[in-house]
Amino acid sequence: MHEQLGASLTDFAGWLMPLRYGSETAEHNAVRTAAGIFDLSHMGELAVTGPAAPAALDYALTGAPSALQPGRARYTMICTPDGGVLDDLIVYRLGAAEYLIVANAANTAAVAEALTERAAGRDAMVRDRTDGYALIAVQGPRAAAILAPLASAELDGLKYYASYPALLAGRQVLLARTGYTGEDGFEIFAAPGDAAELWTAISDAGVGHGLLPAGLAARDTLRLEAGMPLYGNELSRDVSPFDAGLGRVVRFDKPDDFVGRAALAVRATAAPQRRLVGLVGESRRVPRHGYDVLWNGTKCGTVTSGAPSPTLGAPIAMAYVRPDAAEAATDMAVDVRGRAEPARLVELPFYRRA
Amino acid sequence: MSVPDELRYTPEHEWVAISGVTASVGITDYAQRALGDVVYVSAPAVGARVAAGEPCGEVESTKSVSDLYSPVDGEVTEVNPEIEDDPGLVNSDPYGAGWLFKVQLDDTGAEPPPGLLSPAEYTVLTKDGA
């Protein structure tokens, strides 16, 4: 299917995924101004069910899934006992005793294992359903207009971070208003056997709306502009949610204990070791993952993600830097293969939709 | 993928067109496809000495940056002025408007300069996934 569309495929966490179909810049711009369709079937889907599923997830995750209304979703994290990030997740509450958790492809097995361990002894079951779902995302300002004629339900009734079961082009799907691009958009969980026909139906509906198939390369620049972290770059077991500026996902107001609570409480109040900042490059050479950030000529941090930003027309990067440097400086530099390239410190995100 | 017959190639995916004492250099169609959208090219400056097989610049794309290697020995006489403002020419027309720089050859006796690949050899190289 993707090869018929001329895709360049890449191995990603053991999945052969489309990196780009044509020009990744054109794909990126299509999502910002019209819409893009992505195959995200590599993402992990975990089902957590049973009467004790809400309590088990409150214990296993940093958020409070028990407080979610059925049909709503939340961005959350699963942490190690010492407060490091094991993965960042979207938790969809499908019913009183039914959740769907979307994990990063490379972390799915570890998350499934941790959830199973943390749910032990409770009336809740954790199943890895990754092979049971294809995931198609339609993202961009035209996404709703493209999907509306195909959907059995009114899309206006589907709020941001909500989901409902629906018929799409005659096929049973879970339709969610979530995404990873900084635009309005939808994520469609379908049976793998329906994926190719859904893709074709949506692509046909997108003719005239400027819909383009988009790959992982565009997905990465879109999320970077939107200031969204990527596991393995901004997030890892070595950083806490607070380091990443995402302390809001840790719900200390939950009544009961949860994995990492004590360590996270310390990390929430301790002087931070680093801060996640945005950098806009002032030359055309792009700061990339792993490059040193310089302040007054000495290293004060490390770039976690960097790319040329199609929307800003300049290189952008996220970086962890020393808090004193983040406080004091507005002008920094990045060591781009031996040459210090000036970069301006900016608030995240780089892009916010109007 | 296009591999024009009249050009010679390097294992690092540059092409070279030799006309008398002058060599024009760019990157191949295979290279531009592998790189994705080119956003910046750092070509050697006019007057710079370049040596065959040595890095002389860099090609930056959305996902990566790659060294640019000179296919020949000589002195840079011209750099494509259009590339600065429109690096996408490397993607849209790698063998034409997307040329990168021209070199006055040191040794005009050897024809063609040693170490370069024929179109057939380069095609084999790219099919092997190099």
Boltz contact constraints between the chains, C-beta under 6 A:
constraints:
  - contact:
      token1: [A, 20]
      token2: [B, 36]
      max_distance: 6.0
  - contact:
      token1: [A, 23]
      token2: [B, 37]
      max_distance: 6.0
  - contact:
      token1: [A, 24]
      token2: [B, 36]
      max_distance: 6.0
  - contact:
      token1: [A, 24]
      token2: [B, 37]
      max_distance: 6.0
  - contact:
      token1: [A, 24]
      token2: [B, 62]
      max_distance: 6.0
  - contact:
      token1: [A, 25]
      token2: [B, 37]
      max_distance: 6.0
  - contact:
      token1: [A, 217]
      token2: [B, 62]
      max_distance: 6.0
  - contact:
      token1: [A, 217]
      token2: [B, 63]
      max_distance: 6.0
  - contact:
      token1: [A, 284]
      token2: [B, 40]
      max_distance: 6.0
  - contact:
      token1: [A, 286]
      token2: [B, 60]
      max_distance: 6.0
  - contact:
      token1: [A, 308]
      token2: [B, 39]
      max_distance: 6.0
  - contact:
      token1: [A, 308]
      token2: [B, 62]
      max_distance: 6.0
